[in-house]
Amino acid sequence: MEEAVRISKILSELGLCSRREADAYIEQGLVTLDGKVVTELGARAYRSQKVELKKQAAIQQSSKATVILNKPVGYISHLDDDKAFRPAASLIIQDNFQASKLYSSRNPRFNTDGLAPAGRLDIDSSGLLVLTQDGRIAKTIIGEQSVIEKEYLVRVEGKLVNKGLELLRHGLSLDGCKLKPAIVEWQNNDQLRFILTEGRNRQIRRMCELVGLHVIGLKRVRIGNVLLGDLPTGMWRFLDQREKF
C-alpha cells in the first residue's frame, strides 16, 4: 500500500528545493497538490500525486546565489560562538569578488542572508569552499546520499609505513567505522593527491597519521566537476550557470 509522506519531502526528492525551502513556499501559498494550493505545513501526499511549485517559487529559487571561495588558512568554514575565529563567510564582500570572461560577472552586491557553507574545511586547510543559499546544491554536495568526489592536494612529512599507500586507498577505519575506498597517489616527493567521496572530521589528517605521515599543508581543489582553478586565495566568484557539481 502506498504511504503518504510530507509534501516538503516529495519536493526535496524531486530536486525542486530543500525541505526547509518547501516549508517556506507552503507558508507563502506557492505549492500546489493536484492543482490546488497547499495551505497546511506538514501536509502529506502520495508520491503518485502531482506536487508542483508555482512560478513565483521558481523565480525565488533562480535568484539564490552560490559562490566559490578560495578559503585561506586561519578561517573557519562555519559560524562559531567563539569570536576569536573568523568565519569564511566574512570574506564574501565586494572587495574580494573576482569576475572573469569564463565565470559570471553578476553584480557582487547581493543579499548574503542564508548563505551557508555546503561542507566543512578546517581552520588549518585552504582551498575550495562552496557557500550557497540554495538547498538543492547543499543536498547535492553534503546530503546523506551524496557520492560527489572531493579532491585535495596534501603536503606531508614523515616516513610512510609498509603498504601505507594501499592502506590510504582502502583499509583504514576512523571512529570504529571503515572508510570508503579513496584514490590516493603521489604528486611529487612530499605531496599526495586524495580523492574522497566522504568527509569525516579532519579525515585526511587522521588517515595520514595512521600510516606514519604528518600533514603540513592541505588544499581542496575540486568538488565534483567544479574546480578551484586560478581563483586567488581569499577571493570568491559566483557559480556559473554552466557549472554543475
CYANA upper distance limits for C-alpha pairs under 8 A (distance plus 0.5 A):
  2 GLU  CA     46 TYR  CA      7.43
  3 GLU  CA     46 TYR  CA      6.87
  4 ALA  CA     44 ARG  CA      6.18
  4 ALA  CA     45 ALA  CA      5.40
  4 ALA  CA     46 TYR  CA      5.07
  4 ALA  CA     47 ARG  CA      7.82
  5 VAL  CA      9 LYS  CA      7.43
  5 VAL  CA     10 ILE  CA      7.76
  5 VAL  CA     44 ARG  CA      5.48
  5 VAL  CA     45 ALA  CA      6.08
  5 VAL  CA     46 TYR  CA      6.86
  5 VAL  CA     47 ARG  CA      8.15
  6 ARG  CA     10 ILE  CA      7.14
  6 ARG  CA     42 GLY  CA      6.33
  6 ARG  CA     43 ALA  CA      6.22
  6 ARG  CA     44 ARG  CA      4.68
  6 ARG  CA     45 ALA  CA      6.84
  7 ILE  CA     11 LEU  CA      6.79
  7 ILE  CA     22 ALA  CA      8.49
  7 ILE  CA     42 GLY  CA      7.61
  7 ILE  CA     43 ALA  CA      6.51
  7 ILE  CA     44 ARG  CA      5.69
  7 ILE  CA     45 ALA  CA      6.39
  7 ILE  CA     51 VAL  CA      7.93
  8 SER  CA     12 SER  CA      6.77
  8 SER  CA     18 SER  CA      8.12
  8 SER  CA     19 ARG  CA      5.39
  8 SER  CA     20 ARG  CA      8.11
  8 SER  CA     22 ALA  CA      5.56
  8 SER  CA     23 ASP  CA      6.73
  8 SER  CA     42 GLY  CA      8.02
  9 LYS  CA     13 GLU  CA      6.62
  9 LYS  CA     19 ARG  CA      6.37
 10 ILE  CA     14 LEU  CA      6.65
 10 ILE  CA     47 ARG  CA      7.35
 10 ILE  CA     51 VAL  CA      8.02
 11 LEU  CA     15 GLY  CA      6.92
 11 LEU  CA     16 LEU  CA      6.06
 11 LEU  CA     17 CYS  CA      6.69
 11 LEU  CA     18 SER  CA      7.80
 11 LEU  CA     19 ARG  CA      7.68
 11 LEU  CA     22 ALA  CA      7.25
 11 LEU  CA     51 VAL  CA      7.60
 11 LEU  CA     52 GLU  CA      8.11
 12 SER  CA     16 LEU  CA      6.47
 12 SER  CA     17 CYS  CA      5.82
 12 SER  CA     18 SER  CA      5.48
 12 SER  CA     19 ARG  CA      6.17
 12 SER  CA     22 ALA  CA      8.13
 12 SER  CA    136 ARG  CA      8.21
 15 GLY  CA    136 ARG  CA      6.84
 16 LEU  CA     53 LEU  CA      8.33
 16 LEU  CA    136 ARG  CA      7.62
 17 CYS  CA     21 GLU  CA      6.43
 17 CYS  CA     22 ALA  CA      6.71
 17 CYS  CA     61 GLN  CA      8.17
 17 CYS  CA    134 ASP  CA      8.09
 17 CYS  CA    135 GLY  CA      6.53
 17 CYS  CA    136 ARG  CA      5.85
 18 SER  CA     22 ALA  CA      6.57
 18 SER  CA    134 ASP  CA      8.34
 18 SER  CA    135 GLY  CA      5.22
 18 SER  CA    136 ARG  CA      6.14
 18 SER  CA    139 LYS  CA      8.03
 19 ARG  CA     23 ASP  CA      6.81
 20 ARG  CA     24 ALA  CA      7.01
 20 ARG  CA    135 GLY  CA      8.43
 21 GLU  CA     25 TYR  CA      6.77
 21 GLU  CA    135 GLY  CA      7.62
 22 ALA  CA     26 ILE  CA      6.65
 22 ALA  CA     31 VAL  CA      8.38
 23 ASP  CA     27 GLU  CA      6.79
 23 ASP  CA     41 LEU  CA      6.91
 23 ASP  CA     42 GLY  CA      8.47
 24 ALA  CA     28 GLN  CA      6.92
 25 TYR  CA     29 GLY  CA      6.71
 25 TYR  CA     30 LEU  CA      5.57
 25 TYR  CA     31 VAL  CA      6.71
 25 TYR  CA     53 LEU  CA      8.48
 25 TYR  CA     57 ALA  CA      7.16
 26 ILE  CA     30 LEU  CA      6.19
 26 ILE  CA     31 VAL  CA      5.91
 26 ILE  CA     38 VAL  CA      6.72
 26 ILE  CA     39 THR  CA      6.77
 26 ILE  CA     40 GLU  CA      7.69
 26 ILE  CA     41 LEU  CA      7.05
 27 GLU  CA     39 THR  CA      7.38
 27 GLU  CA     40 GLU  CA      8.20
 27 GLU  CA     41 LEU  CA      7.57
 29 GLY  CA     37 VAL  CA      6.72
 29 GLY  CA     38 VAL  CA      7.00
 29 GLY  CA     39 THR  CA      6.78
 30 LEU  CA     37 VAL  CA      7.55
 30 LEU  CA     38 VAL  CA      8.26
 30 LEU  CA     53 LEU  CA      6.39
 30 LEU  CA     54 LYS  CA      5.59
 30 LEU  CA     55 LYS  CA      8.46
 30 LEU  CA     56 GLN  CA      7.50
 30 LEU  CA     57 ALA  CA      6.53
 31 VAL  CA     37 VAL  CA      6.26
 31 VAL  CA     38 VAL  CA      6.14
 31 VAL  CA     51 VAL  CA      7.77
 31 VAL  CA     52 GLU  CA      6.34
 31 VAL  CA     53 LEU  CA      5.23
 31 VAL  CA     54 LYS  CA      6.48
 32 THR  CA     36 LYS  CA      5.45
 32 THR  CA     37 VAL  CA      4.74
 32 THR  CA     38 VAL  CA      5.86
 32 THR  CA     50 LYS  CA      8.48
 32 THR  CA     51 VAL  CA      6.27
 32 THR  CA     52 GLU  CA      5.83
 32 THR  CA     53 LEU  CA      6.88
 32 THR  CA     54 LYS  CA      7.69
 33 LEU  CA     37 VAL  CA      6.81
 33 LEU  CA     38 VAL  CA      6.80
 33 LEU  CA     45 ALA  CA      8.36
 33 LEU  CA     49 GLN  CA      7.56
 33 LEU  CA     50 LYS  CA      6.21
 33 LEU  CA     51 VAL  CA      5.21
 33 LEU  CA     52 GLU  CA      7.17
 34 ASP  CA     49 GLN  CA      6.82
 34 ASP  CA     50 LYS  CA      5.41
 34 ASP  CA     51 VAL  CA      6.89
 35 GLY  CA     50 LYS  CA      8.09
 35 GLY  CA     51 VAL  CA      8.48
 38 VAL  CA     43 ALA  CA      8.04
 45 ALA  CA     49 GLN  CA      7.27
 53 LEU  CA     57 ALA  CA      6.46
 53 LEU  CA     58 ALA  CA      7.18
 54 LYS  CA     58 ALA  CA      7.12
 55 LYS  CA     59 ILE  CA      6.79
 56 GLN  CA     60 GLN  CA      6.82
 57 ALA  CA     61 GLN  CA      6.70
 58 ALA  CA     62 SER  CA      6.77
 59 ILE  CA     63 SER  CA      6.92
 60 GLN  CA     64 LYS  CA      7.29
 61 GLN  CA    134 ASP  CA      7.63
 64 LYS  CA    132 THR  CA      8.16
 64 LYS  CA    133 GLN  CA      5.92
 64 LYS  CA    134 ASP  CA      6.28
 65 ALA  CA    115 LEU  CA      8.23
 65 ALA  CA    132 THR  CA      6.41
 65 ALA  CA    133 GLN  CA      6.09
 65 ALA  CA    134 ASP  CA      7.38
 65 ALA  CA    238 PHE  CA      7.76
 65 ALA  CA    239 LEU  CA      8.40
 66 THR  CA    115 LEU  CA      8.32
 66 THR  CA    130 VAL  CA      7.61
 66 THR  CA    131 LEU  CA      6.29
 66 THR  CA    132 THR  CA      4.64
 66 THR  CA    133 GLN  CA      6.76
 66 THR  CA    134 ASP  CA      7.47
 66 THR  CA    238 PHE  CA      6.46
 66 THR  CA    239 LEU  CA      6.07
 67 VAL  CA    130 VAL  CA      6.39
 67 VAL  CA    131 LEU  CA      5.88
 67 VAL  CA    132 THR  CA      6.76
 67 VAL  CA    236 TRP  CA      7.13
 67 VAL  CA    237 ARG  CA      6.07
 67 VAL  CA    238 PHE  CA      4.81
 67 VAL  CA    239 LEU  CA      5.78
 68 ILE  CA    128 LEU  CA      7.10
 68 ILE  CA    129 LEU  CA      6.48
 68 ILE  CA    130 VAL  CA      5.46
 68 ILE  CA    131 LEU  CA      7.15
 68 ILE  CA    228 LEU  CA      8.15
 68 ILE  CA    236 TRP  CA      5.95
 68 ILE  CA    237 ARG  CA      5.89
 68 ILE  CA    238 PHE  CA      6.55
 68 ILE  CA    239 LEU  CA      6.72
 69 LEU  CA     92 ILE  CA      8.49
 69 LEU  CA    127 GLY  CA      7.94
 69 LEU  CA    128 LEU  CA      6.27
 69 LEU  CA    129 LEU  CA      5.70
 69 LEU  CA    130 VAL  CA      6.87
 69 LEU  CA    131 LEU  CA      8.14
 69 LEU  CA    234 GLY  CA      7.39
 69 LEU  CA    235 MET  CA      6.47
 69 LEU  CA    236 TRP  CA      4.77
 69 LEU  CA    237 ARG  CA      7.22
 70 ASN  CA    126 SER  CA      7.39
 70 ASN  CA    127 GLY  CA      5.15
 70 ASN  CA    128 LEU  CA      5.48
 70 ASN  CA    129 LEU  CA      6.86
 70 ASN  CA    228 LEU  CA      7.57
 70 ASN  CA    231 LEU  CA      7.02
 70 ASN  CA    232 PRO  CA      7.09
 70 ASN  CA    233 THR  CA      5.54
 70 ASN  CA    234 GLY  CA      5.88
 70 ASN  CA    235 MET  CA      6.32
 70 ASN  CA    236 TRP  CA      6.88
 71 LYS  CA     75 TYR  CA      7.53
 71 LYS  CA     88 ALA  CA      7.03
 71 LYS  CA    125 SER  CA      8.47
 71 LYS  CA    126 SER  CA      5.57
 71 LYS  CA    127 GLY  CA      5.57
 71 LYS  CA    128 LEU  CA      6.88
 71 LYS  CA    129 LEU  CA      6.82
 71 LYS  CA    233 THR  CA      6.84
 71 LYS  CA    234 GLY  CA      6.08
 71 LYS  CA    235 MET  CA      8.31
 72 PRO  CA    125 SER  CA      7.77
 72 PRO  CA    126 SER  CA      5.37
 72 PRO  CA    127 GLY  CA      7.28
 72 PRO  CA    233 THR  CA      6.35
 72 PRO  CA    234 GLY  CA      6.25
 73 VAL  CA    123 ILE  CA      6.29
 73 VAL  CA    124 ASP  CA      5.60
 73 VAL  CA    125 SER  CA      5.83
 73 VAL  CA    126 SER  CA      5.67
 74 GLY  CA     85 PHE  CA      8.22
 74 GLY  CA     86 ARG  CA      7.90
 74 GLY  CA    123 ILE  CA      5.60
 74 GLY  CA    124 ASP  CA      6.62
 74 GLY  CA    125 SER  CA      8.44
 75 TYR  CA     85 PHE  CA      7.12
 75 TYR  CA     86 ARG  CA      5.62
 75 TYR  CA     87 PRO  CA      5.99
 75 TYR  CA     88 ALA  CA      5.91
 75 TYR  CA    122 ASP  CA      8.41
 75 TYR  CA    123 ILE  CA      5.70
 75 TYR  CA    124 ASP  CA      8.42
 76 ILE  CA     85 PHE  CA      7.10
 76 ILE  CA     86 ARG  CA      6.63
 76 ILE  CA     87 PRO  CA      5.39
 76 ILE  CA     88 ALA  CA      6.24
 76 ILE  CA    121 LEU  CA      7.70
 76 ILE  CA    122 ASP  CA      6.57
 76 ILE  CA    123 ILE  CA      5.30
 77 SER  CA     87 PRO  CA      6.33
 77 SER  CA     88 ALA  CA      5.72
 77 SER  CA     89 ALA  CA      7.97
 77 SER  CA    117 PRO  CA      6.98
 77 SER  CA    119 GLY  CA      8.49
 77 SER  CA    120 ARG  CA      6.12
 77 SER  CA    121 LEU  CA      6.24
 77 SER  CA    122 ASP  CA      7.18
 77 SER  CA    123 ILE  CA      7.83
 77 SER  CA    129 LEU  CA      8.22
 78 HIS  CA     87 PRO  CA      6.53
 78 HIS  CA     88 ALA  CA      7.67
 78 HIS  CA     89 ALA  CA      8.45
 78 HIS  CA    116 ALA  CA      8.15
 78 HIS  CA    117 PRO  CA      7.10
 78 HIS  CA    120 ARG  CA      7.74
 79 LEU  CA     87 PRO  CA      6.06
 80 ASP  CA     85 PHE  CA      7.71
 80 ASP  CA     87 PRO  CA      8.00
 86 ARG  CA     90 SER  CA      7.71
 87 PRO  CA     91 LEU  CA      8.43
 88 ALA  CA     92 ILE  CA      8.23
 89 ALA  CA    115 LEU  CA      8.34
 89 ALA  CA    116 ALA  CA      8.13
 89 ALA  CA    131 LEU  CA      8.25
 91 LEU  CA     96 ASN  CA      7.26
 91 LEU  CA    234 GLY  CA      7.25
 91 LEU  CA    235 MET  CA      7.97
 91 LEU  CA    236 TRP  CA      8.46
 92 ILE  CA     96 ASN  CA      7.17
 92 ILE  CA     97 PHE  CA      7.88
 92 ILE  CA    235 MET  CA      8.48
 92 ILE  CA    236 TRP  CA      7.26
 93 ILE  CA     97 PHE  CA      7.18
 93 ILE  CA    108 PRO  CA      8.27
 94 GLN  CA    108 PRO  CA      6.32
 94 GLN  CA    109 ARG  CA      7.23
 96 ASN  CA    234 GLY  CA      7.36
 96 ASN  CA    235 MET  CA      5.30
 96 ASN  CA    236 TRP  CA      6.71
 97 PHE  CA    108 PRO  CA      7.16
 97 PHE  CA    235 MET  CA      6.39
 97 PHE  CA    236 TRP  CA      5.68
 97 PHE  CA    237 ARG  CA      6.33
 98 GLN  CA    231 LEU  CA      8.35
 98 GLN  CA    235 MET  CA      7.00
 98 GLN  CA    236 TRP  CA      6.48
 98 GLN  CA    237 ARG  CA      5.92
 99 ALA  CA    103 TYR  CA      6.90
 99 ALA  CA    104 SER  CA      6.88
 99 ALA  CA    105 SER  CA      5.37
 99 ALA  CA    106 ARG  CA      8.40
 99 ALA  CA    237 ARG  CA      6.91
100 SER  CA    104 SER  CA      7.38
100 SER  CA    105 SER  CA      7.02
101 LYS  CA    105 SER  CA      8.25
103 TYR  CA    237 ARG  CA      8.12
103 TYR  CA    238 PHE  CA      7.75
103 TYR  CA    239 LEU  CA      7.89
103 TYR  CA    240 ASP  CA      6.03
104 SER  CA    237 ARG  CA      8.20
104 SER  CA    238 PHE  CA      6.73
104 SER  CA    239 LEU  CA      7.82
104 SER  CA    240 ASP  CA      5.96
104 SER  CA    241 GLN  CA      8.43
105 SER  CA    238 PHE  CA      8.40
106 ARG  CA    238 PHE  CA      7.95
113 ASP  CA    133 GLN  CA      8.28
114 GLY  CA    132 THR  CA      8.16
114 GLY  CA    133 GLN  CA      5.84
115 LEU  CA    131 LEU  CA      6.40
115 LEU  CA    132 THR  CA      5.46
115 LEU  CA    133 GLN  CA      5.13
116 ALA  CA    131 LEU  CA      5.48
116 ALA  CA    132 THR  CA      5.91
116 ALA  CA    133 GLN  CA      7.00
117 PRO  CA    129 LEU  CA      7.50
117 PRO  CA    130 VAL  CA      6.19
117 PRO  CA    131 LEU  CA      4.62
117 PRO  CA    132 THR  CA      6.89
118 ALA  CA    129 LEU  CA      8.07
118 ALA  CA    130 VAL  CA      6.07
118 ALA  CA    131 LEU  CA      6.21
118 ALA  CA    132 THR  CA      7.27
118 ALA  CA    137 ILE  CA      8.34
118 ALA  CA    138 ALA  CA      5.55
118 ALA  CA    141 ILE  CA      7.00
118 ALA  CA    142 ILE  CA      6.89
119 GLY  CA    129 LEU  CA      8.10
119 GLY  CA    130 VAL  CA      7.94
119 GLY  CA    138 ALA  CA      8.48
119 GLY  CA    141 ILE  CA      7.80
119 GLY  CA    142 ILE  CA      6.57
120 ARG  CA    129 LEU  CA      8.08
121 LEU  CA    125 SER  CA      6.69
121 LEU  CA    126 SER  CA      7.69
121 LEU  CA    129 LEU  CA      7.50
122 ASP  CA    126 SER  CA      8.47
122 ASP  CA    202 ARG  CA      7.62
124 ASP  CA    217 GLY  CA      8.37
124 ASP  CA    218 LEU  CA      8.20
125 SER  CA    217 GLY  CA      7.39
125 SER  CA    218 LEU  CA      5.63
125 SER  CA    219 LYS  CA      6.39
125 SER  CA    220 ARG  CA      8.42
126 SER  CA    218 LEU  CA      6.88
126 SER  CA    219 LYS  CA      5.26
126 SER  CA    220 ARG  CA      7.01
127 GLY  CA    219 LYS  CA      5.38
127 GLY  CA    220 ARG  CA      5.14
127 GLY  CA    221 VAL  CA      6.49
127 GLY  CA    228 LEU  CA      7.57
127 GLY  CA    233 THR  CA      8.05
128 LEU  CA    219 LYS  CA      8.18
128 LEU  CA    220 ARG  CA      5.82
128 LEU  CA    221 VAL  CA      6.20
128 LEU  CA    222 ARG  CA      7.17
128 LEU  CA    223 ILE  CA      8.15
128 LEU  CA    227 LEU  CA      8.28
128 LEU  CA    228 LEU  CA      6.03
132 THR  CA    137 ILE  CA      7.71
132 THR  CA    138 ALA  CA      7.45
134 ASP  CA    138 ALA  CA      7.09
135 GLY  CA    139 LYS  CA      6.59
136 ARG  CA    140 THR  CA      6.73
137 ILE  CA    141 ILE  CA      6.84
138 ALA  CA    142 ILE  CA      6.42
138 ALA  CA    143 GLY  CA      7.55
139 LYS  CA    143 GLY  CA      4.77
139 LYS  CA    144 GLU  CA      8.43
139 LYS  CA    146 SER  CA      8.02
140 THR  CA    146 SER  CA      6.47
140 THR  CA    148 ILE  CA      8.24
140 THR  CA    245 PHE  CA      8.11
141 ILE  CA    146 SER  CA      6.56
141 ILE  CA    148 ILE  CA      6.88
141 ILE  CA    245 PHE  CA      8.14
142 ILE  CA    146 SER  CA      6.49
146 SER  CA    197 THR  CA      8.37
147 VAL  CA    197 THR  CA      5.82
147 VAL  CA    198 GLU  CA      7.88
148 ILE  CA    197 THR  CA      6.18
148 ILE  CA    223 ILE  CA      7.45
148 ILE  CA    224 GLY  CA      5.73
148 ILE  CA    245 PHE  CA      8.08
149 GLU  CA    195 ILE  CA      6.72
149 GLU  CA    196 LEU  CA      6.05
149 GLU  CA    197 THR  CA      5.27
149 GLU  CA    198 GLU  CA      8.43
149 GLU  CA    222 ARG  CA      8.36
149 GLU  CA    223 ILE  CA      6.41
149 GLU  CA    224 GLY  CA      5.55
150 LYS  CA    195 ILE  CA      6.02
150 LYS  CA    196 LEU  CA      5.83
150 LYS  CA    197 THR  CA      6.78
150 LYS  CA    220 ARG  CA      7.81
150 LYS  CA    221 VAL  CA      8.34
150 LYS  CA    222 ARG  CA      6.14
150 LYS  CA    223 ILE  CA      5.05
150 LYS  CA    224 GLY  CA      6.76
151 GLU  CA    193 ARG  CA      7.73
151 GLU  CA    194 PHE  CA      6.16
151 GLU  CA    195 ILE  CA      4.93
151 GLU  CA    196 LEU  CA      7.07
151 GLU  CA    220 ARG  CA      6.30
151 GLU  CA    221 VAL  CA      6.24
151 GLU  CA    222 ARG  CA      5.50
151 GLU  CA    223 ILE  CA      7.02
152 TYR  CA    193 ARG  CA      6.27
152 TYR  CA    194 PHE  CA      5.63
152 TYR  CA    195 ILE  CA      6.94
152 TYR  CA    218 LEU  CA      7.29
152 TYR  CA    219 LYS  CA      5.95
152 TYR  CA    220 ARG  CA      4.74
152 TYR  CA    221 VAL  CA      6.17
152 TYR  CA    222 ARG  CA      7.70
153 LEU  CA    191 GLN  CA      7.29
153 LEU  CA    192 LEU  CA      6.43
153 LEU  CA    193 ARG  CA      5.29
153 LEU  CA    194 PHE  CA      7.01
153 LEU  CA    218 LEU  CA      6.39
153 LEU  CA    219 LYS  CA      5.77
153 LEU  CA    220 ARG  CA      6.91
153 LEU  CA    221 VAL  CA      7.66
154 VAL  CA    191 GLN  CA      5.91
154 VAL  CA    192 LEU  CA      5.55
154 VAL  CA    193 ARG  CA      6.66
154 VAL  CA    194 PHE  CA      7.88
154 VAL  CA    215 VAL  CA      7.30
154 VAL  CA    216 ILE  CA      8.24
154 VAL  CA    217 GLY  CA      6.20
154 VAL  CA    218 LEU  CA      5.01
154 VAL  CA    219 LYS  CA      6.95
155 ARG  CA    190 ASP  CA      6.19
155 ARG  CA    191 GLN  CA      4.79
155 ARG  CA    192 LEU  CA      6.83
155 ARG  CA    215 VAL  CA      6.42
155 ARG  CA    216 ILE  CA      6.12
155 ARG  CA    217 GLY  CA      5.32
155 ARG  CA    218 LEU  CA      6.81
156 VAL  CA    190 ASP  CA      6.01
156 VAL  CA    191 GLN  CA      6.51
156 VAL  CA    192 LEU  CA      7.96
156 VAL  CA    213 LEU  CA      6.68
156 VAL  CA    214 HIS  CA      5.92
156 VAL  CA    215 VAL  CA      4.97
156 VAL  CA    216 ILE  CA      5.97
156 VAL  CA    217 GLY  CA      7.47
157 GLU  CA    190 ASP  CA      7.07
157 GLU  CA    213 LEU  CA      6.19
157 GLU  CA    214 HIS  CA      5.81
157 GLU  CA    215 VAL  CA      7.11
157 GLU  CA    216 ILE  CA      7.60
158 GLY  CA    212 GLY  CA      6.69
158 GLY  CA    213 LEU  CA      5.27
158 GLY  CA    214 HIS  CA      6.62
159 LYS  CA    212 GLY  CA      6.14
159 LYS  CA    213 LEU  CA      6.60
160 LEU  CA    164 GLY  CA      6.23
160 LEU  CA    165 LEU  CA      8.28
160 LEU  CA    211 VAL  CA      6.27
160 LEU  CA    212 GLY  CA      5.60
160 LEU  CA    213 LEU  CA      6.50
161 VAL  CA    211 VAL  CA      5.86
161 VAL  CA    212 GLY  CA      6.28
163 LYS  CA    167 LEU  CA      6.91
164 GLY  CA    168 LEU  CA      6.72
164 GLY  CA    211 VAL  CA      5.88
165 LEU  CA    169 ARG  CA      6.82
165 LEU  CA    184 VAL  CA      7.59
165 LEU  CA    185 GLU  CA      8.05
166 GLU  CA    170 HIS  CA      6.82
166 GLU  CA    171 GLY  CA      8.03
167 LEU  CA    171 GLY  CA      5.33
167 LEU  CA    172 LEU  CA      6.46
167 LEU  CA    211 VAL  CA      8.15
168 LEU  CA    172 LEU  CA      7.13
168 LEU  CA    182 ALA  CA      7.70
168 LEU  CA    184 VAL  CA      7.18
168 LEU  CA    207 MET  CA      7.17
168 LEU  CA    208 CYS  CA      8.01
168 LEU  CA    211 VAL  CA      8.18
169 ARG  CA    181 PRO  CA      6.17
169 ARG  CA    182 ALA  CA      5.23
169 ARG  CA    183 ILE  CA      6.17
169 ARG  CA    184 VAL  CA      6.19
170 HIS  CA    179 LEU  CA      7.53
170 HIS  CA    180 LYS  CA      7.29
170 HIS  CA    181 PRO  CA      5.27
170 HIS  CA    182 ALA  CA      6.88
171 GLY  CA    178 LYS  CA      7.70
171 GLY  CA    179 LEU  CA      7.66
171 GLY  CA    181 PRO  CA      8.39
172 LEU  CA    178 LYS  CA      6.60
172 LEU  CA    179 LEU  CA      6.45
172 LEU  CA    207 MET  CA      7.71
172 LEU  CA    210 LEU  CA      8.49
173 SER  CA    177 CYS  CA      5.70
173 SER  CA    178 LYS  CA      4.66
173 SER  CA    179 LEU  CA      5.89
174 LEU  CA    178 LYS  CA      7.02
174 LEU  CA    179 LEU  CA      7.44
174 LEU  CA    206 ARG  CA      8.47
174 LEU  CA    207 MET  CA      8.50
180 LYS  CA    197 THR  CA      7.96
180 LYS  CA    198 GLU  CA      7.82
181 PRO  CA    196 LEU  CA      8.22
182 ALA  CA    194 PHE  CA      7.55
182 ALA  CA    195 ILE  CA      6.30
182 ALA  CA    196 LEU  CA      5.73
182 ALA  CA    197 THR  CA      7.88
183 ILE  CA    193 ARG  CA      8.27
183 ILE  CA    194 PHE  CA      6.20
183 ILE  CA    195 ILE  CA      5.48
183 ILE  CA    196 LEU  CA      7.36
184 VAL  CA    192 LEU  CA      7.27
184 VAL  CA    193 ARG  CA      6.06
184 VAL  CA    194 PHE  CA      5.16
184 VAL  CA    195 ILE  CA      7.04
185 GLU  CA    192 LEU  CA      6.15
185 GLU  CA    193 ARG  CA      5.88
185 GLU  CA    194 PHE  CA      7.44
186 TRP  CA    190 ASP  CA      8.26
186 TRP  CA    191 GLN  CA      6.55
186 TRP  CA    192 LEU  CA      4.97
186 TRP  CA    193 ARG  CA      6.66
187 GLN  CA    191 GLN  CA      5.90
187 GLN  CA    192 LEU  CA      5.85
187 GLN  CA    193 ARG  CA      6.67
188 ASN  CA    192 LEU  CA      7.72
199 GLY  CA    203 GLN  CA      6.99
202 ARG  CA    206 ARG  CA      6.75
203 GLN  CA    207 MET  CA      6.52
204 ILE  CA    208 CYS  CA      6.63
205 ARG  CA    209 GLU  CA      6.84
205 ARG  CA    214 HIS  CA      7.67
205 ARG  CA    215 VAL  CA      6.36
206 ARG  CA    210 LEU  CA      6.95
207 MET  CA    211 VAL  CA      7.42
208 CYS  CA    212 GLY  CA      6.93
208 CYS  CA    213 LEU  CA      5.41
208 CYS  CA    214 HIS  CA      6.73
208 CYS  CA    215 VAL  CA      7.48
209 GLU  CA    213 LEU  CA      5.61
209 GLU  CA    214 HIS  CA      6.34
220 ARG  CA    228 LEU  CA      8.36
221 VAL  CA    227 LEU  CA      6.51
221 VAL  CA    228 LEU  CA      5.54
221 VAL  CA    229 GLY  CA      7.78
222 ARG  CA    226 VAL  CA      6.22
222 ARG  CA    227 LEU  CA      5.03
222 ARG  CA    228 LEU  CA      6.40
223 ILE  CA    227 LEU  CA      7.16
223 ILE  CA    245 PHE  CA      7.31
224 GLY  CA    244 LYS  CA      8.45
224 GLY  CA    245 PHE  CA      5.27
225 ASN  CA    243 GLU  CA      7.89
225 ASN  CA    244 LYS  CA      6.83
225 ASN  CA    245 PHE  CA      5.50
226 VAL  CA    243 GLU  CA      7.03
226 VAL  CA    244 LYS  CA      7.35
226 VAL  CA    245 PHE  CA      6.36
231 LEU  CA    235 MET  CA      7.03
231 LEU  CA    236 TRP  CA      7.73
239 LEU  CA    243 GLU  CA      7.13
